[in-house]
């Protein structure tokens, strides 16, 4: 965001910043100041209000799809596979609210399914511990192929205390987006494209599928160092061809089918520790690939990045079976 010409201290958002803020707004990841700036952008621009409404409607439709799937009629099960089970109170209350809207009641003929929630590492993520190959700078620019780290100025370094092996990613310099002419450097972003098509048999089975991006971050600066910085782990799901995304990034953030984000703010530490973040999102039908993003953003610019690290990047797919609920009209 850039300062207004009149020097009032207000801010004006560029389109890519608006799209990113829109997705972070949905995830509840904006600070109070960022919320105020985002709401001002909506008030001042009818086109942005339209895009906000479209994304909200898409999100509502997606949640509605999963709600309908959760309450669909189960297949007949044999007595040997059905055992009594009590619904959790919060879940029962939520189900009662949904069913109440349709004038029906629920018979909790619910059992513990044979399949419980299962989680597995996504093999498509390459080099999550940054241990393979030699040290040195990563590829520059938004990735043009799957399975490789690339982005702004960042380098692989040997680091004592790295949580996975002895190597970590060090954020070196803020970078601007290639597809935004005249864009400003506000963060140091590192990306990887992950092909999800091989996961569809698991993700499209009975129940919900959840992707979780986990990452560890460390602020190695002295305690109280200014400016504070925000470490970010973000995941975006898209349909289509992943190899064409770089041409317009980040202007195409509005095309994301789903997203998740997690943030931690630091200002140096007397005893630097690793902070573990987890960003989650449901996998909607048609999700072909994921963009995972790890980043650091100084909360006051210009700023020099120093002793800021990431490591132990993991992508996990968790599948949960549907609850077998029988709906009875009265």
TORMI-527412 format. One record per atom (N, C-alpha, C): residue in one letter; x, y, z. Coordinates in steps of 0.001 Angstrom, whole numbers, padded with zeros to 6 digits, always signed. Layout:
BEGIN
AXYZ/...
***
This chain:
BEGIN
X+000845-001195+000000/X+000000+000000+000000/X+000876+001240+000000/X+000433+002264-000682/X+001250+003471-000763/X+000542+004633-000075/X+001302+005568+000425/X+000718+006718+001108/X+000022+007629+000122/X-001024+008283+000602/X-001761+009198-000245/X-000920+010432-000535/X-001091+011047-001730/X-000280+012212-002097/X-000451+013396-001156/X-001622+013495-000499/X-001846+014676+000335/X-001162+014575+001694/X-000512+013421+001948/X+000244+013291+003193/X-000613+013101+004418/X-001888+012697+004245/X-002775+012543+005390/X-002488+011295+006187/X-001647+010418+005635/X-001327+009188+006347/X-002242+008039+005977/X-003250+008293+005136/X-004089+007204+004658/X-003327+006359+003664/X-003955+005294+003200/X-003273+004401+002276/X-004181+004050+001104/X-003552+003769-000025/X-004249+003334-001221/X-003735+001954-001582/X-004640+001038-001870/X-004258-000326-002209/X-004082-000486-003706/X-003049-001223-004084/X-002962-001676-005466/X-003904-002872-005621/X-004220-003245-006869/X-005131-004370-007093/X-004606-005674-006510/X-003321-006033-006725/X-002833-007272-006110/X-002932-007259-004586/X-002654-006125-003968/X-002766-006026-002514/X-004218-006206-002078/X-005147-005668-002867/X-006568-005819-002538/X-006974-007293-002601/X-006550-008003-003659/X-006908-009413-003793/X-006347-010240-002644/X-005095-009967-002286/X-004498-010696-001167/X-005237-010384+000129/X-005560-009109+000338/X-006277-008726+001554/X-007668-009336+001588/X-008309-009458+000427/X-009636-010055+000361/X-009598-011501+000859/X-008617-012262+000383/X-008506-013655+000809/X-008117-013757+002280/X-007223-012876+002715/X-006848-012890+004136/X-008014-012445+005014/X-008868-011558+004501/X-010058-011132+005242/X-010971-012328+005498/X-011165-013163+004461/X-011993-014351+004625/X-011412-015307+005660/X-010091-015358+005761/X-009441-016243+006717/X-009328-015613+008108/X-009786-014366+008276/X-009684-013697+009563/X-008268-013355+009946/X-007422-013099+008943/X-005997-012921+009201/X-005540-011477+009045/X-006456-010524+008955/X-006067-009115+008836/X-005976-008464+010210/X-004997-007601+010385/X-004902-006821+011615/X-005973-005722+011591/X-006275-005102+012740/X-007276-004020+012752/X-006966-002902+011770/X-005687-002531+011639/X-005322-001477+010685/X-005576-001939+009259/X-005242-003204+008960/X-005465-003736+007622/X-006949-003843+007306/X-007765-004195+008307/X-009223-004252+008102/X-009753-002868+007741/X-009281-001855+008444/X-009726-000481+008165/X-009355-000070+006743/X-008133-000384+006326/X-007696-000055+004970/X-008510-000822+003937/X-008773-002095+004221/X-009555-002927+003300/X-010975-002395+003163/X-011598-002032+004258/X-012968-001508+004205/X-013014-000175+003472/X-011962+000633+003624/X-011916+001901+002896/X-011835+001642+001394/X-011056+000635+001016/X-010952+000287-000409/X-012301-000152-000962/X-013086-000869-000170/X-014420-001283-000613/X-015355-000086-000757/X-015289+000826+000189/X-016171+002004+000131/X-015864+002867-001084/X-014588+002951-001442/X-014183+003902-002475/X-014270+003355-003896/X-014481+002051-004061/X-014384+001469-005400/X-015514+000471-005641/X-016505+000809-006489/X-017621-000116-006771/X-017155-001429-007381/X-016108-001404-008214/X-015627-002628-008838/X-015072-003588-007783/X-014388-003049-006798/X-013873-003906-005734/X-015013-004453-004881/X-016059-003675-004678/X-017221-004195-003954/X-017839-005364-004717/X-017885-005258-006048/X-018447-006335-006852/X-017590-007598-006731/X-016270-007431-006804/X-015386-008590-006697/X-015472-009222-005313/X-015592-008391-004290/X-015756-008893-002929/X-017027-009730-002827/X-018133-009211-003391/X-019401-009941-003339/X-019316-011262-004089/X-018654-011261-005255/X-018524-012492-006028/X-017758-013561-005253/X-016655-013156-004619/X-015860-014130-003885/X-016608-014628-002658/X-017351-013758-001998/X-018133-014181-000848/X-019196-015184-001263/X-019860-014931-002392/X-020887-015859-002877/X-020271-017199-003251/X-019088-017163-003875/X-018405-018404-004226/X-018054-019187-002969/X-017590-018480-001951/X-017240-019137-000699/X-018476-019743-000045/X-019600-019002-000076/X-020838-019525+000490/X-021308-020767-000256/X-021184-020739-001590/X-021594-021899-002382/X-020737-023105-002067/X-019432-022872-001860/X-018528-023967-001541/X-018890-024578-000195/X-019140-023722+000808/X-019522-024243+002114/X-020856-024975+002038/X-021764-024463+001217/X-023048-025118+001050/X-022874-026501+000431/X-021938-026623-000527/X-021666-027927-001138/X-021218-028928-000080/X-020291-028521+000790/X-019808-029443+001797/X-020889-029751+002831/X-021738-028761+003109/X-022834-029010+004044/X-023778-030060+003478/X-024140-029936+002204/X-025026-030914+001580/X-024389-032300+001554/X-023076-032355+001281/X-022394-033640+001272/X-022409-034283+002660/X-022247-033452+003688/X-022197-033995+005043/X-023525-034590+005468/X-024630-034090+004910/X-025953-034554+005316/X-026635-035416+004266/X-025889-035918+003284/X-026513-036773+002293/X-026834-038136+002891/X-027768-038852+002282/X-028188-040148+002802/X-027054-041156+002661/X-026675-041847+003735/X-025600-042833+003635/X-026084-044112+002975/X-025136-044902+002446/X-025473-046209+001929/X-025824-047139+003082/X-026645-048140+002793/X-027038-049090+003825/X-025814-049829+004348/X-025663-049860+005644/X-024522-050541+006237/X-024975-051798+006955/X-024138-052781+007017/X-024461-054012+007721/X-024313-053792+009211/X-025064-054549+010038/X-024980-054353+011486/X-023561-054483+012022/X-022750-055300+011391/X-021393-055518+011903/X-020507-054296+011757/X-020902-053363+010880/X-020070-052183+010666/X-020616-050960+011382/X-021696-051113+012136/X-022314-049958+012783/X-022273-050159+014290/X-021695-049201+014999/X-021626-049253+016446/X-022158-047941+016999/X-022853-047980+018157/X-023426-046748+018711/X-022356-045706+018949/X-022754-044459+018741/X-021819-043336+018903/X-022608-042107+019274/X-022096-041267+020137/X-022770-040039+020537/X-022187-038851+019781/X-023039-037999+019207/X-022517-036810+018520/X-021961-035828+019523/X-020954-035092+019131/X-020432-034029+019985/X-021489-032944+020129/X-021655-032338+021306/X-022707-031330+021502/X-022652-030194+020500/X-021450-029658+020230/X-021352-028537+019296/X-021777-028954+017897/X-021387-030168+017501/X-021751-030658+016187/X-023249-030883+016112/X-023829-031446+017170/X-025268-031676+017182/X-026035-030364+017100/X-025559-029350+017810/X-026226-028050+017773/X-026160-027445+016388/X-024993-027535+015759/X-024856-026993+014412/X-025754-027737+013435/X-025805-029068+013560/X-026662-029854+012681/X-028116-029508+012905/X-028517-029336+014174/X-029899-028964+014463/X-030270-027631+013859/X-029340-026683+013872/X-029596-025376+013280/X-029828-025505+011783/X-028953-026268+011114/X-029087-026437+009669/X-030379-027137+009315/X-030664-028255+010003/X-031866-029013+009699/X-033120-028209+010046/X-033044-027429+011128/X-034196-026621+011515/X-034624-025653+010434/X-033682-025196+009651/X-034010-024272+008576/X-034900-024913+007521/X-034874-026244+007440/X-035639-026941+006419/X-036873-027638+006988/X-037197-027374+008247/X-038400-027932+008823/X-038350-029437+008990/X-037199-030020+009203/X-037068-031466+009368/X-036391-031749+010695/X-036503-032990+011141/X-035803-033381+012355/X-034788-034451+012025/X-033834-034620+012899/X-032747-035563+012648/X-032866-036741+013603/X-032772-037933+013078/X-032645-039116+013897/X-031164-039464+013949/X-030582-039426+015163/X-029132-039639+015254/X-028809-041131+015253/X-029114-041771+014120/X-028703-043170+013927/X-027278-043139+013425/X-026396-042631+014257/X-025016-042347+013862/X-024093-043390+014458/X-023143-043804+013689/X-022200-044797+014173/X-020792-044294+013981/X-019866-044920+014621/X-018458-044649+014365/X-018061-045378+013104/X-017723-044680+012029/X-017373-045368+010795/X-016094-046171+010978/X-015975-047207+010158/X-014748-047982+010173/X-013561-047113+009794/X-013789-046162+008848/X-012713-045269+008444/X-012671-044081+009382/X-011594-043837+010037/X-011418-042638+010830/X-010604-041649+010004/X-010445-040431+010544/X-009673-039420+009814/X-008258-039935+009578/X-007795-039778+008350/X-006446-040217+008008/X-005668-039038+007445/X-004410-038960+007798/X-003561-037867+007326/X-002314-038455+006682/X-001894-037830+005592/X-000693-038303+004903/X+000040-037116+004299/X+001362-037214+004267/X+002184-036190+003641/X+001919-036159+002138/X+001888-034986+001574/X+001733-034829+000130/X+003108-034924-000510/X+003285-035973-001312/X+004606-036225-001890/X+005007-035159-002901/X+004032-034407-003413/X+004344-033406-004431/X+005173-032244-003927/X+005217-032036-002593/X+006052-030972-002033/X+007504-031427-002041/X+008355-030663-002687/X+009763-031035-002847/X+010642-030129-001990/X+011568-030740-001238/X+012555-029958-000493/X+011984-029164+000649/X+011021-029747+001398/X+010418-029012+002510/X+011380-028703+003633/X+012466-029473+003734/X+013472-029197+004755/X+014683-028471+004220/X+014678-028174+002912/X+015770-027447+002244/X+017106-028163+002372/X+017059-029496+002483/X+018284-030253+002696/X+018930-030723+001391/X+018145-030877+000329/X+018695-031410-000917/X+019532-030383-001663/X+020539-030867-002368/X+021358-029977-003188/X+022304-029134-002361/X+022807-028079-002967/X+023801-027223-002321/X+023145-025978-001758/X+023906-025258-000952/X+023428-023977-000446/X+023483-022950-001577/X+022859-021794-001333/X+022866-020740-002341/X+021474-020239-002641/X+021382-019285-003540/X+020118-018614-003838/X+019140-019562-004532/X+017852-019390-004234/X+016810-020150-004923/X+016530-019495-006273/X+015733-020158-007112/X+015379-019591-008409/X+014599-018288-008217/X+014779-017363-009147/X+014124-016053-009058/X+012765-016086-009742/X+011810-015331-009194/X+010506-015161-009819/X+009496-016204-009391/X+008230-015957-009751/X+007164-016900-009452/X+007432-018193-010228/X+007190-019369-009618/X+007558-020628-010279/X+006822-020855-011596/X+007549-021414-012541/X+006996-021749-013852/X+006856-023254-014029/X+007188-024016-012992/X+007045-025458-013021/X+006776-025937-011611/X+006279-027160-011476/X+005980-027701-010158/X+007243-028246-009505/X+007202-028363-008173/X+008254-029048-007451/X+009565-028321-007276/X+009569-026981-007400/X+010797-026209-007186/X+010470-024937-006405/X+011362-024596-005469/X+011218-023341-004752/X+011700-022191-005631/X+010946-021112-005665/X+011413-019905-006350/X+010640-018719-005793/X+011131-017530-006091/X+010458-016339-005580/X+011407-015169-005484/X+011268-014401-004409/X+012121-013234-004204/X+013504-013678-003726/X+014333-012712-003400/X+015724-012978-003046/X+015794-013727-001705/X+016061-015027-001782/X+016187-015874-000591/X+017238-016929-000894/X+017853-017453+000145/X+018974-018375-000066/X+018936-019506+000947/X+019477-020652+000585/X+019598-021795+001476/X+020924-021688+002219/X+020849-021782+003554/X+022049-021590+004373/X+022148-022703+005410/X+023374-023009+005818/X+023588-023901+006953/X+023298-023113+008224/X+022506-023724+009126/X+022071-022988+010317/X+022007-023936+011506/X+022752-023617+012565/X+022683-024404+013791/X+021273-024307+014382/X+020741-025445+014789/X+019434-025455+015420/X+018271-025510+014452/X+018539-025660+013153/X+017443-025797+012196/X+016625-027028+012561/X+015289-026936+012583/X+014468-028045+013073/X+014487-029288+012198/X+014814-029152+010919/X+014887-030314+010039/X+016251-030325+009359/X+017140-031169+009861/X+018495-031184+009325/X+019285-029989+009815/X+020275-029574+009033/X+021112-028454+009447/X+021035-027270+008521/X+019974-027200+007729/X+019867-026148+006729/X+018494-025492+006804/X+018432-024218+006415/X+017174-023473+006438/X+017157-022484+005277/X+015996-021907+005040/X+015840-020849+004046/X+015966-019506+004746/X+016818-018630+004233/X+016955-017292+004793/X+016358-016277+003829/X+015447-015449+004357/X+014881-014360+003571/X+015915-013236+003490/X+016204-012777+002265/X+017309-011838+002078/X+016833-010443+001721/X+015903-010320+000772/X+015540-008987+000289/X+014088-008977-000183/X+013413-007844+000042/X+012040-007672-000440/X+012029-007657-001965/X+010929-008133-002555/X+010827-008168-004004/X+009462-007714-004489/X+009423-007162-005689/X+008163-006737-006310/X+007660-007849-007236/X+006385-007788-007607/X+005787-008791-008489/X+006034-008422-009947/X+006515-009382-010725/X+006861-009130-012117/X+005656-008694-012945/X+004463-009218-012626/X+003278-008942-013435/X+002595-007630-013054/X+003191-006886-012126/X+002609-005611-011692/X+003585-004494-012068/X+003362-003826-013195/X+004269-002752-013607/X+004350-001661-012541/X+005553-001304-012173/X+005728-000275-011153/X+005400-000735-009756/X+005213-002037-009576/X+004873-002551-008253/X+005996-002341-007255/X+005619-002232-006003/X+006602-001977-004953/X+006953-003260-004217/X+008116-003296-003644/X+008569-004440-002866/X+008098-004272-001423/X+007176-005134-000982/X+006649-005024+000376/X+006909-006277+001205/X+007332-007373+000557/X+007580-008607+001290/X+008574-009456+000520/X+009105-010451+001197/X+009972-011442+000547/X+009185-012740+000504/X+008774-013146-000706/X+007870-014270-000894/X+008586-015422-001597/X+008344-016626-001121/X+008898-017839-001730/X+007739-018798-001984/X+007712-019402-003186/X+006567-020201-003620/X+006997-021590-004076/X+006009-022484-004094/X+006138-023748-004807/X+004757-024144-005335/X+004717-024634-006569/X+003496-025152-007180/X+003406-026648-006896/X+002228-027101-006468/X+002021-028506-006137/X+000874-029049-006985/X+001146-030079-007763/X+000119-030732-008576/X-000725-031628-007666/X-002040-031373-007624/X-002932-032118-006740/X-003722-033202-007462/X-003574-033325-008763/X-004441-034235-009508/X-004268-035682-009076/X-003079-036059-008628/X-002863-037434-008174/X-003559-037713-006849/X-003995-036657-006140/X-004652-036825-004843/X-006157-036971-004972/X-006700-036819-006158/X-008149-036806-006306/X-008836-038071-005810/X-008277-039269-006039/X-008963-040449-005502/X-009200-040369-003997/X-008235-039771-003260/X-008417-039618-001813/X-009307-038429-001495/X-009106-037323-002209/X-009834-036102-001892/X-011288-036172-002304/X-011631-036992-003298/X-012999-037033-003790/X-013750-038263-003304/X-013185-038985-002316/X-013918-040083-001717/X-014968-039534-000762/X-015603-040426-000001/X-016624-039975+000933/X-015979-039126+002021/X-016597-037998+002331/X-016103-037140+003385/X-015355-035937+002851/X-014871-035130+003786/X-014151-033918+003442/X-012655-034189+003349/X-011982-033395+002542/X-010524-033458+002441/X-009966-032083+002796/X-008954-032068+003615/X-008357-030826+004099/X-006861-030837+003804/X-006386-029741+003227/X-004948-029561+003051/X-004433-028631+004137/X-003311-028987+004728/X-002685-028123+005731/X-001231-027878+005357/X-000880-026615+005259/X+000496-026204+005050/X+001079-025813+006396/X+002159-026487+006803/X+002828-026177+008061/X+004225-025657+007765/X+004668-024683+008538/X+005984-024091+008336/X+006506-023546+009650/X+007820-023593+009829/X+008461-023051+011023/X+009270-021817+010641/X+009190-020779+011483/X+009863-019509+011221/X+010661-019091+012450/X+011750-018374+012181/X+012595-017901+013291/X+013064-016486+013004/X+012917-015625+014008/X+013423-014260+013977/X+014686-014229+014823/X+015847-014209+014154/X+017114-014271+014864/X+017667-012919+015279/X+016891-011850+015122/X+017370-010521+015509/X+017313-010351+017032/X+017993-009355+017528/X+017975-009065+018957/X+016580-008633+019390/X+016241-008900+020641/X+014919-008553+021162/X+014655-007057+021015/X+013446-006705+020577/X+013050-005313+020432/X+013481-004668+019137/X+014061-005433+018216/X+014507-004868+016938/X+013314-004381+016125/X+013416-003175+015621/X+012361-002629+014754/X+012849-002605+013311/X+011918-002771+012360/X+010483-002911+012581/X+010107-004342+012948/X+008898-004494+013464/X+008380-005847+013638/X+008169-006452+012254/X+008159-007761+012192/X+007927-008437+010924/X+006785-009440+011101/X+006116-009743+010000/X+005061-010755+009987/X+005528-011920+009126/X+005647-013092+009737/X+005895-014312+008982/X+004551-014860+008523/X+004506-015417+007311/X+003247-015872+006737/X+003404-017243+006098/X+002401-018092+006296/X+002257-019343+005556/X+000890-019296+004899/X+000855-019376+003565/X-000404-019256+002839/X-000512-020359+001794/X-001743-020794+001549/X-002001-021819+000552/X-003213-021407-000263/X-003115-021551-001587/X-004192-021199-002509/X-004427-022386-003437/X-005687-022721-003676/X-006038-023827-004567/X-006685-023288-005837/X-006253-023843-006981/X-006730-023390-008283/X-007111-024594-009136/X-007898-024331-010165/X-008132-025318-011215/X-007403-024844-012473/X-007220-025768-013426/X-006595-025379-014682/X-005130-025766-014760/X-004397-025005-015543/X-002989-025300-015834/X-002078-024542-014883/X-001327-025234-014017/X-000464-024517-013072/X+000684-023777-013743/X+001066-024210-014940/X+002247-023625-015571/X+001959-022288-016235/X+000698-021861-016250/X+000371-020561-016828/X+000113-019505-015762/X+000125-019903-014498/X-000257-018986-013424/X+000721-017826-013290/X+001998-018067-013585/X+003018-017045-013364/X+002812-015803-014228/X+002091-015946-015339/X+001941-014834-016278/X+001199-013650-015669/X+000320-013904-014720/X-000484-012808-014166/X-000386-012682-012648/X+000364-013546-012000/X+000428-013495-010525/X+000965-012154-010049/X+000327-011531-009022/X-000775-012007-008178/X-002147-011476-008603/X-002271-010957-009818/X-003560-010421-010261/X-004639-011496-010384/X-004240-012769-010441/X-005211-013843-010568/X-005551-014509-009232/X-005222-013876-008123/X-005583-014431-006823/X-007091-014591-006670/X-007855-013724-007338/X-009306-013814-007250/X-009879-015069-007860/X-009080-015813-008620/X-009547-017056-009236/X-009365-018261-008317/X-008776-018063-007154/X-008542-019178-006231/X-009862-019802-005799/X-009920-021130-005794/X-011109-021849-005349/X-011214-021863-003830/X-010081-021860-003163/X-010047-021886-001704/X-008682-021390-001258/X-008602-020971-000007/X-007324-020476+000510/X-007282-020622+002017/X-006085-020556+002559/X-005883-020559+003998/X-004613-019803+004323/X-004550-019224+005507/X-003384-018423+005876/X-003163-018482+007382/X-001907-018346+007775/X-001543-018251+009180/X-000391-017261+009308/X-000363-016507+010419/X+000594-015423+010583/X+001129-015401+012009/X+002361-014924+012153/X+002912-014637+013470/X+003742-013365+013345/X+003647-012484+014340/X+004365-011211+014335/X+005482-011267+015375/X+006684-010839+014993/X+007821-010865+015908/X+008598-009556+015814/X+009373-009285+016875/X+010226-008095+016919/X+011559-008469+017549/X+012156-009521+017002/X+013383-010023+017592/X+013091-010758+018897/X+014027-011572+019342/X+013818-012348+020563/X+015139-012502+021303/X+015063-012450+022643/X+016271-012627+023452/X+016854-014025+023237/X+015968-015018+023151/X+016358-016388+022835/X+015532-016825+021632/X+016061-016644+020428/X+015272-016948+019230/X+014728-018377+019237/X+013429-018484+018957/X+012760-019769+018904/X+012113-019950+017531/X+011806-021200+017217/X+011091-021510+015983/X+009596-021478+016261/X+008857-020734+015437/X+007412-020611+015578/X+006740-021445+014481/X+005878-022364+014894/X+005222-023273+013958/X+003845-022737+013575/X+003605-022582+012274/X+002323-022101+011767/X+001657-023187+010936/X+000327-023200+010929/X-000425-024139+010106/X-001589-023450+009419/X-001586-023443+008091/X-002668-022844+007299/X-003477-023964+006653/X-004790-023955+006834/X-005634-025044+006364/X-006693-024541+005389/X-007100-025429+004454/X-008257-025128+003612/X-008862-026428+003105/X-010196-026431+002977/X-010896-027561+002394/X-010540-027682+000918/X-010491-028896+000435/X-010189-029135-000977/X-011509-029222-001737/X-011847-028215-002541/X-013117-028245-003267/X-013023-029102-004515/X-014161-029506-005072/X-014129-030234-006343/X-013442-029388-007418/X-012639-030016-008241/X-011990-029304-009340/X-010664-028678-009004/X-010191-028850-007766/X-008880-028286-007414/X-007778-029109-008078/X-007035-028489-008992/X-005987-029184-009744/X-004596-028995-009149/X-004358-027824-008549/X-003021-027577-008018/X-003090-026551-006902/X-002027-026528-006118/X-001917-025597-005002/X-000711-024694-005199/X-000836-023471-004745/X+000294-022554-004602/X+000568-022439-003114/X+001749-022846-002675/X+002108-022625-001283/X+003094-021463-001240/X+002917-020640-000231/X+003695-019406-000126/X+004175-019249+001311/X+005461-019062+001479/X+006017-018686+002773/X+006680-017330+002576/X+006545-016462+003562/X+006969-015079+003337/X+007255-014388+004653/X+007951-013268+004542/X+008122-012355+005662/X+007857-010944+005142/X+007155-010162+005965/X+006790-008797+005571/X+007114-007834+006711/X+008049-006915+006514/X+008287-005894+007544/X+007058-005007+007692/X+006742-004643+008911/X+005555-003832+009158/X+005848-002342+009098/X+007035-002003+008628/X+007396-000620+008321/X+008442-000679+007225/X+008240+000081+006169/X+009166+000028+005032/X+009644+001431+004691/X+010853+001555+004112/X+011775+000484+003705/X+012430-000192+004903/X+012877-001425+004692/X+013502-002192+005764/X+014496-003167+005167/X+015523-003458+005952/X+016525-004442+005557/X+016227-005733+006304/X+016205-006863+005584/X+015952-008150+006219/X+017251-008722+006766/X+017189-009216+007982/X+018377-009756+008635/X+017980-010878+009577/X+018629-012036+009444/X+018469-013165+010372/X+017021-013638+010479/X+016343-013759+009342/X+014952-014218+009293/X+014910-015511+008481/X+014361-016590+009076/X+014505-017920+008493/X+013176-018672+008446/X+013133-019671+007555/X+012020-020621+007481/X+012587-022019+007297/X+011870-023028+007803/X+012311-024417+007664/X+011117-025335+007936/X+011338-026624+007686/X+010380-027675+008056/X+009006-027422+007413/X+009005-027204+006112/X+007756-026978+005387/X+007113-028327+005099/X+005835-028484+005444/X+005122-029736+005231/X+003737-029446+004642/X+003277-030336+003791/X+001929-030265+003241/X+001251-031600+003516/X+000115-031556+004205/X-000567-032762+004649/X-001998-032777+004134/X-002433-033933+003648/X-003819-034126+003242/X-004507-034982+004296/X-005595-034454+004860/X-006384-035179+005856/X-007775-035424+005293/X-008223-036669+005327/X-009578-036999+004885/X-010368-037483+006084/X-011629-037042+006137/X-012529-037426+007220/X-013795-038019+006625/X-014271-039127+007160/X-015504-039710+006636/X-016706-038856+007012/X-017751-038943+006181/X-019007-038248+006490/X-019658-038868+007715/X-020435-038044+008410/X-021250-038553+009514/X-022527-039141+008925/X-022850-040402+009214/X-024067-040985+008667/X-025285-040495+009442/X-026012-039551+008889/X-027165-038945+009531/X-028409-039290+008724/X-029466-039748+009391/X-030709-040015+008686/X-031695-038902+008994/X-032207-038251+007974/X-033142-037139+008107/X-034570-037660+007944/X-035461-037344+008898/X-036851-037808+008847/X-037765-036597+008812/X-038589-036484+007797/X-039553-035407+007716/X-040711-035669+008672/X-041219-034634+009288/X-042384-034759+010191/X-043523-033880+009684/
***
